[in-house]
Amino acid sequence: MEKLKRTIGEFAKKYKHILWIAGILLFLLFAAVYVYQNDVGPASREPHRVMDRDSHDTDLGALQQGTIKQQFISVPESIDRISLQFQTFDRVNQGRVDVLIQDTETGTVYVEQSVAMSDIPENGVVDFAFSQKAEGVAQHTFLIELEVRHQSDQNLITLWASDEPAGGSHLEVAGQLVEKELSFLAYSGTNSFLTPVFFAALAFILLCAAALYLLIFVFRAKIHQVFLVLVFMVAILYGLLLTPFSVPDEGSHIDTAYRYSNVMLFKGYGIPDGNMLKRGDDIQKIHFLKTTPDASIYGSMAREFFEPLQDGNLVEIQGESVGTVPWLYLPSAAGLTIGRLLHLGTFPMLYLGRLFNLLTFALCVYFAIKKAPLGKMIFFAAALLPMTIQLAFSFSYDAVINGLAFLFVANCLYLAYGTERIKLRDLILLCVLGILLAPCKNGAYLPICFVSLMIPKKGFEAPKQYWLFLVALLGTSVLSFGINSFSAVFRATSAQGAEHIIPWAGSPGYTIGFIFSNPMTFLLLLINTLVQKGDFYVTSLLGKELGWFEIPINLTIIAAFFVLLLLSSLKKQDEPQSIKLGGKLWMAFLCAGVFLIVELGMFTGWTPLGFSTIEGVQGRYFLPILPLLLLLVRNSNLTLQKSIDRPIMYAVFLTQMFAVGSMAQAIL
């Protein structure tokens, strides 16, 4: 027995890495089987939506006996069923609705069906399967004709409709033209493509799991090297799930980046009337994208992703423009420009723009981790949160802001605690980073530039050089803020009375004057906001709900990320406690400054008068100061006897894989 135990022990010791990898892969396989059986498999058997006119803006009123005719132009090449959504107001109605659907160009009738009103469920979708699949019908005009028969005066049944008819739509009710469009969905085939995509993604995850284990535990790669590999592994999976426009305000960011791409191609930011130019395909191809992805959107993306560019002519359209400093859009605009020069289709071009944003963020954090003399794992863990990755692999300018903030803080820590002799190139880099960071979000992150005051005089050859450096750094940062953002801040904060209307509410909002007149009221409102929304700030910083707050991640997974953040901030027993109490108090003061500026911005710009909490603030706005907040946790009383950096790095990967699974479950 002892010999057997010794043999097993020797075997486990000799092949421990192989056994660990096998165990991890088996664990991930079991989790994948669960996700497939409960979510991906059922979703792959559902009909594949190819047209989405499912709007509940209005209805047609109580249906009367007579005819309803809806014409629409088919966008897809094929359709095999159409569904309509009725509203019955919880009544059992009497009578029938005869439905006819035909291609008016070929005369082919695909549906002739009679539906008993009593069989229509409350707010129910009624599916009309075609007698044969309509093939090659792109740009064909279809007719949906409903004949309401045997209508009772006691009935109350209607159809949902949209107030904004699509091009080519034509709706008649009882012979009268109506400026509406029936709410309907068109389908073709099933979402069977999900199965091969899922198993390809699973193979990628298993390959990453094995390769990352070897990189961390066998080859003993450094933290910044592991980060650079891991961030792209995770971002690829996020990019599969979060399609363009599914990240908050991404449509506005895409338009703004496209404008700067036009500048790079000498087409101008905007044309005289404020509109912009876009390629024809880039206008037409995105018709099926929505703020919340689903299986049908994935199918349409998979079908059209590699289609070659067909219409590259520039077309004038109304476009959005985000008023901020231009350099925040340079990476994504460069990606779009390269895509356009290579004549890539719409979706490869969009993902190239996203990729350049990710590359900028990844390089900033890579050098931040490499440069930081302490708290390297803090930067690692903070940069790999679900919310951080969502922003990094999107067109959001937050990707660049977060990268700049992390890199600035890391360089300040290096000059304060990591070197005894400060070089000119270090000072120039810090000045450039300060100039780029200070005006972001209308100066909300300007306080971060003052972390530089933690840099001691001893690193300079003479006190005069120290003061010249501080004047240069802080002077150029404040000047950059003044040139780029001060006027916008002044206009936003000086508006008074009827001038100051909150756009989303259409009612007057709070002003800076209100704070001076009612300081205690503002203080109580700020405290109430923290009490009421503090948990939301934390969970939305971590990424509990991604997309437009419509893709939840399991709370247990979010709690795991929170624990990993705390573990990453712990000091090792043999490490010096470099940041003293004075430095921590200063960092806390600067974090409070960022918090207050963000709250003030949304207090005057997003909160209607009379509200008891400040509206519009999200946890992601505090990501740039997250490393500073975690450095405050680092102390000499709570220390680790030995480093757990490598287990934390791998735990971040595993937790992200569960986050990806949770996202897939929520979407499908």
N, C-alpha and C positions, 0 to 999 in steps of 0.2 A: 504493500500500500504506500509506504514511504517512497519507494522507488518510482511508483506511478505519479505521485504528487510532484516529485523532483523532476520527472520527465516532462510533465505538463507545464511546470513552472519554467523550465528551460526553453520549452517550445514557445510559450507565451512571450518570454523575454526576447527570444531570437526573432520571432515573427510578429512582434507587438504592433508594428505599424500596419502590416497587412491585415491583422485581425481588426484593428481600429477602423481601417478603411472599409473592410467588409461589413462590419457592424453598422457603420454610418450609412453605407449604401443600402443595406437591407432596411434600415429604419426609414430612409427616404422613400424606398420602394413601397413600403407598407402605407406611408402617408399618401403617396401618389395614387395607389389603388383606391384608397378611401375617397379621394377627390374625384377620381374618374367615375367610380360607381355612383356617387351621389350627385355629381354636378356635371362633369364634362360629358359622360355617356348619355344621360337624358337630354342634355342640350344639343348633342350632335344629331339626335333623332327628331328634333323640332323643325318645323318648316323654316326655310331661309327667306327672310324678308328682303325684298329687292326695291320696294318703294314704301316710303313712310310719310303718309299724309295724315298721321294720327294726331289731330289737334282737337282740343276740347274748348276752343275759344267761345263757341256759341252752339246753338242747336237750331233746328228748322221749325221749332214750335210744334204744337200738337199736330200730328199727321192727319190730314183730311183725305177723304176719298178722292182719288185722282192719281196723276202721274208725276213722278220725279225723275228727271233726266240729268245725269252727270257725265260730261265728257272730260277726258283727260288725255294727255300725251304720255305714252309709255316711255320711261327712261331705260329700263333693262331690255336685254335681248329676248328674254323669255319670262313667261308668267304661267303659273299653273293653279293659282287660287287667289281670291280676293276676299277680304273680310271687312264687314261694316260694323259699326258700334251703335247700338240702340240704347235708349234710355226709357224705362217703363214706369219709373216713379213708384216702384213696389206694387204695381197693379197687375192683375191678370186680365189682359185685354182680349177682346173678341175680334175676329176677322182674319184676313190673310194679306200677305204682301207677296206679289209675284215679282220675281227678280229675273232680269235678262241682262247678260253681259256679252258684248260682241265687239269684234274688231271692225270698225266702220270702213276701213280701207279695203279689207278683203271680204267683208260681209260675213265672216265666220262667226257663228254663235257658239260661245263656249259655256254659257250657263243659261239654263231655263229651269227655274226652281220656284216652288211656292212654299212659303213659310207661314205656319200658323202663329199668330201674334201671341197666343197663349203659351207657346213653346219658347218665346224669347225671354231669357233671364234678365233680371235687373242689371242695368249698365253692362249688358252682355255683348260680347263679340260674336257675330254670326258669320261662319266661314262658308264660302261658296267655292267648292272645288270645280275646276274646269273639266269638261268632258274629255278634253285632250290638251296637252301642253301647247301653249302659244309660243312658237319659236320664231326668231328673227323679227320681233315686233318693235324694236327700238324706234322711237319717233312715230309710231303708229298712233292714231287716235282711237281710243276705246270709249264705249258707251256703257254706262251702268244705268239701267232703267228699272224703276220700281213702281209697280202699280198697286196702290192701296185699295183693297176691296172689302166690302161688307163692313165698313167702319161703323162702330157704335158711338153714339153721342157720349156714352159713359167712358169711352177709352181715353187713355192719356199715354201716348207713346210718341217718341220723337227719335231723330237721328242727330248724332253729333256732327258739327261742321266747323270749318275754319273761316275766320274773317279775312284771311289773306290768301286768296286763290293763287295757285301756281300758274305760270305761263301756259296758255293753251287750255286752261280750265274753263268750263262753261256749265252752269247749273241752272236748270229750269224747274220751278215748282208750280204745278197746275198751269203750265203754259206761260208763266211769268219768269223773266230773267232775274236771278238773285245774285248779288255780289258776295257769294260765299262759295265754299267748296266742301263736298261731303268728306267727312273724316273716314279714311280707308287705308288699308294696308294691302300690298301685293306681295306674293311669295313665288318662289321658284325652287323646287327641290328641297333638300334638307341641309342642315348644318353639319353634314358628315365630314367636312374638311377638318372639324375640330379634333377628330381622333388622331390623324397623322400629325397634326400640329402639336397636340398634347404630348405624344410620345417622342417627337423630335425635341420638344422643350425638356422633357424628362431626361432624355439622353444627354442633353447639354448640361442639365443640373448635376447629374451623376458624374459626368466628366469633370465638371468644375469642383465638385466635392472632393474627388480623388486628387486632382491636380493641386487644389488649394491646401489639402492636408500635407501633401509632399512639400509644397513651398514653405509652409509654416513650421512643420515639425521635423522634417527630414533635412531640407536644405537650409533651414533656419534663416529665411529671408528677413530683412529688416522691415520695420513697421511701414515705412513709406513705400517700400517696394510691394508689400502685400496689399496696401491700400490701392495702388495704381492698378493692380490686377483685379481686385475684388470690386472696385467701383464700376468697372466696365462689365463684369459678369452680372452684377445685380441690375445695372441700368438696361442691359439688353432685354432682360425679362420684363422690367417695368415698361420698356418701349413697346413690347408685344401687347401688353394689357391696356396701357394708357395711350390711345390713339390721339392724333392731333386734334386740338380743341377741347380735350377732356381735362386739361389742367386749367385752373382758374385764370380767366382773362387771356388765355393763350391766343384767341382770335385777334385781339388787339395787338398783342406782341408780334404775331406773325405779320400783320399788316405793317406795323412799324418797321420790323426787320426788312420786309419787302421794299419799303420806301428807301431805306438806306442801301439795299442792294441795287435799286434803280440809280441811286447816286453813284455807286461804284461803277455802274455801267454807263454813266454819263446820260441818264434819262431824267434826272432831276428828282428831288424828294417828292414833289407834288406838282400838278399842273395848275394853271392860273386860278381855276375855280375851287381849288382845294382837294379835288379828286386825285386818284392815283392810277398808275398803269400796272396791269397784270397780264400775264400770258393767258390766252383764252382757256387752255386746259386747266390752269390753276384756279379759274373761276368755276368751271363746269364740273371738274372731277370730284370736288369736295361736297357735292350735294347731299350725300348720304351720311356725312359725319355729324355727330351730335356731341353735346357736352358729356353725355354718359355713354360709354361704349357698351356694346352687347354683341352677342354671337353673330347677328346678321351684319353688323358693321365690320366685324373681323372677316367675314366671308367676302364682303365687297372689297375690303382692303386687299385680301389675298388674291382676288381675281384681277384687280386693277393695278396692283403695286408695280409690276414689271412691264406694264403696257408702255410702248414707246410714246414719245411726245408727238401729238397730232396737230395741235393748234398752238404754235409758239408766237403768234402775232399778239402784240400788246394792245389791250383793250382798256378804255377808260371806265373806271368804276368808282363808286363811293367807297372809301376805305377809312379805317380808324387810324389814329395817330396818338401815341402815348407821349405826353410832354415830360421828357426827362433828358438827362445828358446822353449824347449820341454814343459814347463809347460802350455803354451797356449793351448795345445792339450790334456792335462790330463783329463779335464771333458768329452769331446766328446769321447776320447779313452776309458775312463772308461765305458761310456754308451755302446759303441760297444762291449767291453769285456764282460759285463754282458749279453748282448743280445746273444753273441756267446756261453757263458757258459750255458745259458738257452735253447740253440738250437732254438732260434727264427728265423723266416724267414727273408729275406733280408730287407723288408720294416719296420717291427716292430723294427728291430735292428737299422736301420738308424734313425728312429724317436726317439729311445731311446738315441742315440748319440746326436741328436739335443736337446732333453729334458734336458740332463745333462748340456749342454752349457747354456740353458735358466735358469736352476736352479742356476748355478754359478752366472750368471749375476743378476738374481732376488735377491739372497741373498746379494750380494755385495751392490746393490742399496737399498735394505731394510735396511741394517745396516747403509748405508750412510745417508738416510733420518732420521733414528732414532737418529743418532749421531750428525747431523748438528745442531748447535745452532741457525742458521738463514738460510734463503733461502731453507727451506725444500721443498717448492713447486717448486723451480727451479729444484731440482734433480728429483722430481716426473714427471714434465712435460717433461723434457729433456729425461728421460728414457722411455717415452711412445710415442715418435714420430714414424711415420711409418718406417723411416729408422732404428731407434734404435731397434724396434721390429723385423724387417726383419733380422737384423744381430744377434740379441739375440737368435732367434729360428732357427739357422742354424749351420753349422759346422765352420763358419768363426771364426778365432781367435779374430776378433774385438769384439765379445761378451764378452770375458774375459778381453780384454784391456779396454773396456769402463767401465766394472764393477770395475776393479782395480783403474782406474783413478777417478771415482766418489767417491769410498770409501776413497782413499788417500786424496782428496781435502776436503771431509767432516770431516775427522779426524784432518786435519790441522786446519780447522775452529773451531772445538771443542776445541783443545788445545790453540788456539789463543783467542777465545771469549766465550767459553762455560764452562770453569772451572778455578778456581783459583789455584788449586793444581794439578800438573801433576804427574801421577803415572807411575811407571816403565813399567807396561804392555802396557800403551798407547804408550810409546816410542818404545817398542819392536815391536808392531804391525805396527807402522809407518815405522820402519826400514825394516821390512819384505815386506811391500807393496812397498816401494821404490826399493828394490832389484828386485822384480817381475816386476815392471813397467818400470824401467829405460831402459832396453835393447830392449823393444818392438818397432817394426817397425824401427829397426836399430838406436835406440836412439832418434827417433823423439819426444818422450814424456818425455825425460829426464828433460827438463825445468820444468815440472809439479812438480818434486821432490823439486824444490827450492821454492815452495809455503810455505814450512816449515820455511823459514826465517821470515815469518810473526808471528811466535809463539814468544811471548815476554819472556823476562828473568824472569819476576815476578812470573811465575808459578813454578820456580825451587827454591830449598832451597838455592842454592849458584850459583854465576855466573860460577864457574868451571863446574858444572853439565850441565849448558846450553851449554857451548862450547863443552863439551864432547859429548853431544847429537847431536849437529850439525855436528861435525866431524864424528861421527858414522853413522848418517843417510846419509849425502851427500857423505861421503867416500865410504860406502858400495854400494850406488846407482851408483856412478861413476865407482866403481870397477866392479859391475855387468855388466854395459854397456861395460866396457873395455874387460872383459873376454868373453862376449857373442856376442858382435856386432862390436867392434872396427875394427877387421880385415876385416869384410865384408864391412864396411863403407870405410876403407882405400883403399881396392881394387877397389871399385866402383868409388871413387873420384880421384884416382891417375892414372887411365887409360888415355892414351894419343893417339891422332892421329888415326892410322889405328887399334889400339887395341880396341878402344872404338866404337863399333857398336851398334846402337839401334836395338834390335831384331825385333820389329814389322815393322820397316821401312827398315831395311837392309842397312842403311846408317850411316855415322859417326854422333856422337852426341856431345853436348856441354860438356866441362870439367871444373873442378875447375880452371885449369890454364887459361881458357878463362875469368873467372871472374876477376882474378888478372890482366890480361892484358887489359881487357875492362870493368872496373867497371861501368862506366856511361852507357854503352850499356846494361849491365846486369840490372842496376837499371831501365832503361827505359823499358826493356822487362818485368820486374816484374810489373811495373806500368801498362803497356799495358795489361798484363794478368789479373790484378785486374779489369780494365775497361771492358775488353771483356768478362770475365768469372765470375765476381763477383756475378751476379744474379744466375748463374749456381751453384756456391758454396753454396749459401743460399738454393736454391730449392733442390739440391741433398743432402744437410745436413738434410733437413726436410723430404725428401722422396717423391718428386713429381713424380719420375719415379723409380719404384721398379724393382726387378729382374735385368736382364742385360739391364736396361734402356728401357725396352719394355713393361712395365706395368704402364701406366700413371695413376695418381690420379688427380681428378678434381682440378684445380687451386684454386677454392674457398675454398675447404677443406684444402689445404695446407696453404692458407692465414689464415684460422681459427686457425690452429696449431701455426702459427707465432704470432697471437694475444694472444693466450693462454700462449705462452712462455713469452711474454712481461708482461701480467697480473700477471703471477706467480712470476715475478722478482720485483714487486712493494712492497714497505715496508708498513706495517700497521702503522697507526698514533701513536699507543702507543708503537711501537717497537723502541729500540735504534738503531742509525746508527753506528753500531760497526766498520765497515770498513772505516777508514779515507782515506783522499786523498792519503797519502803515500802508503798505502796498495793497493789502486786501481791502482796507477801508476805501482807498482811492478807486480800486476796481469796482467795488460795490456802489460807490458814488456815481461813477460813469455809467454803470448799468442802469441805475435809477434814472439818470439823465436821459438815456435812450428810451427807457420805458415811458417817462413823462412826456417826451417829445412825440412819441408815437400816439399816446393817449390824447395829447392836445390836438394833434393833427386830425384824428378821427372825431374828437369832441367838436371841433369847429367845422369839419368838412363832411361829417356823415351822421351826426346825431341830431334829430329833430328836437326843437324846444319842448321841454316838458318831460322828456324821457329821464328815467331815474338811473340809467346805466349808459356808459359810453358804448356806442354801437360801431361795428365794423372792424374792430381789432381782432386779429387772428394770431395764434401762437407763432406762426411762421415768420412774423415780422421781427421776432426776437432771436431767430437763428444766428444772426451775426454776432450776438453777444453771448451765445451759449458757451463757448470756451471760457470766457471770463467768469461766467456764473459757476461753471464746474471747477475752475481753479480756486474759487472761494471755498469749496468743500475740502480741498486738499489740505491736510493738516498733519501735525506730528503725533497727535493722540490716537488717531485711527490709521494704522499702517498695516501693510502686508509683510509677512515674514519672508516671502519670496515672490518673485515676479509671476503674475498670471496673465501677462500680456498675450501670450500665444493662445491659451485657451479662450481668452476674451475675443481675439480676432476670429477664431473659428466659430465661436458662439454667435458672433455678429452675423456671419455668413448663414449659419443654420436658422437663426431667427428671421433673417431676411427671406429665406426660402419658405418658411411658414407664413410670412407676410404675403409673399407672392401667391401661395395657395389660398390664403384667406381672401385676397383680392379676386382671384379667379372664381371662388365660390360666390362672392357677393355679386359679381358681374353676370355670371351664367345662371 
